[in-house]
Amino acid sequence: MMISRLEKRNIRNGLLFIAPWLFGFIVLQIYPIVYSFYLSLTQYSGFGTPMFIGLGNFKEFASDPILPKTIYNTLFYTALAVPIGIVVAIVLSLAMNQNVKEVSVYRAILYLPSILPAFALVFVWILFTNPQYGLMNRIFVSLGLPFIDWIGDPRFTKPSLVILAQYGAGGPALIFLASLRSIPKDLYESADIDGAGVFRKFFSITLPMLTPIILYQLIMGLSGGLQVFTQAYIISGGARGGTVGSQNSLFFYVLYIFQSAFKYSRMGYAASLSVLFFAVSIVIAAIVFRWGRSWVNYDV
């Protein structure tokens, strides 16, 4: 098939336009991934020449006493933060969808926390939950509830981060709001004629129509939850060891990768941890997508 001169020029112009993105994609994403696979097979401190050791780093996983704790912490946090985050986002989207005069102001207020830098939210949270002068414990004590050290007691540090994560629910809530607006009103009118109540309409119409967005938020939430780093690093003093108390309750997997690479200068081992994380993430995503076939509804 012959390509005309105009088509050749259009292809050339198109390639020129996407060249900056293509260069960034290859240099900043593809190359680091490939290089990480190579480093995972070496012993490398970050200086000098990597020494090839084959699968030595991966064999070390079985004898690493810290790795199981980091995996447990990460999975525990993700298992709580992701479903709770989806529920909070749906509730916020329903609130944003109400037909009231000031709804635009409420939407802005609910969305603003999600665009604040993570480190800023963490520092506010530390002040809010401070065991000595934090407002949260003052409220708890005034209500006759027990005193809780949210950032010092290993039993409550991960639930504390789960609560903190909900401050970012405004972004997903806007996506759910757009999906709510796309649901045909005829479905609700038919349900009203049949005498369906609020809860019946929600579980029979609204929720099934939101399932594609729920699947999307589930994938994005799992990705973000498994990569939790900033909050734990700041609260636990990651530069000093990333621990809280004696139980390493905020020692998450990505924080362990960071420390292995930049604190202990074990770039090869950190790369092998990254490869494991990459493989597990793909497997989890594939399982979720396959599971989604049984409950995601794409039709009206």
Secondary structure, DSSP 8 states (H G I E B T S, - for coil): ----HHHHHHHHHHHHHHHHHHHHHIIIIIHHHHHHHHHTTEE--SSS--EE-TTHHHHGGGG-SSHHHHHHHHHHHHHHHHHHHHHHHHHHHHHHTS--TTHHHHHHHHHHHHHS-HHHHHHHHHHHT-TTT-HHHHHHHHTT-----TTT-TTTHHHHHHHHHGGGTHHHHHHHHHHHHTS-HHHHHHHHHTT--HHHHIIIIIHHHHHHHHHHHHHHHHHHHHT--HHHHHHTTGGGTS-STTTTTT--HHHHHHHHHHTS--HHHHHHHHHHHHHHHHHHHHHHHHHHTTT-----
